Amino acid sequence: MSLISEKESKTKGKAAGYRPKTSAQNKKIWALKSELYLSEDLLRDVVESVTKQRSISRLSCEQAGAVITRLQRHSRRRARKPRSAKNVTFMATPKQRAMIDTMAGKIRWKYPDGFQRFLKARFDMTAIKTNTDITRVRKALDNIIRYQKKCAG
């Protein structure tokens, strides 16, 4: 039977005034890991370079603060990946529609409603609605204009 209580054995070897890291610090460390796209091994390498230990769970409050400071320093330098929502559709602006109309006006169509026929045949649409539609139609019209200039000149 040991004379040292279980509580004393847990704190044995730790310096006086030791405070474990807070849960907010723990969350911040893991959030910065995700923000910087670090693997867990790379995070532990950073922790080791700052504190001389790889364990994140055994960090003191001061050590966790130093790790957070180091990660934030890298966070500001590194360009973040833009996050785009996949379920958001941007509508075509009037300025973009006017640009398409101007481009379509430069083309010699075989029929008076040639542009509408082109939209239906090539893109299976009757009207340009989204930003993606604008991009696709603009590229196609640009190629037609280039081809007609090449054939004419």
Residue pairs with C-beta under 8 A, 6 or more apart in sequence:
2 9
4 12
11 18
18 60
19 60
19 61
19 62
20 59
20 60
20 61
21 59
21 60
21 61
21 63
21 64
22 61
22 64
25 59
25 61
25 64
25 65
25 68
26 56
26 64
28 68
29 43
29 56
29 64
29 67
29 68
29 71
32 68
32 71
32 72
32 75
33 40
33 43
33 71
35 75
35 80
36 71
36 74
36 75
36 78
37 81
38 46
43 56
44 54
44 56
45 54
46 67
46 70
46 71
47 53
47 54
47 55
47 56
47 59
47 67
48 54
49 70
50 63
50 66
50 67
50 70
51 59
51 63
51 66
51 67
53 59
59 67
89 130
89 131
89 132
90 130
90 131
91 129
91 130
91 131
92 128
92 129
92 130
92 131
92 133
92 134
96 131
96 134
97 128
97 134
99 138
100 128
100 134
100 137
100 138
100 141
103 138
103 141
103 142
103 145
104 115
104 141
106 145
107 114
107 115
107 141
107 144
107 145
107 148
108 148
109 115
109 117
109 118
111 117
116 126
118 140
119 125
119 126
119 127
119 128
119 137
120 126
122 140
123 133
123 136
123 137
123 140
125 133
128 134
128 137
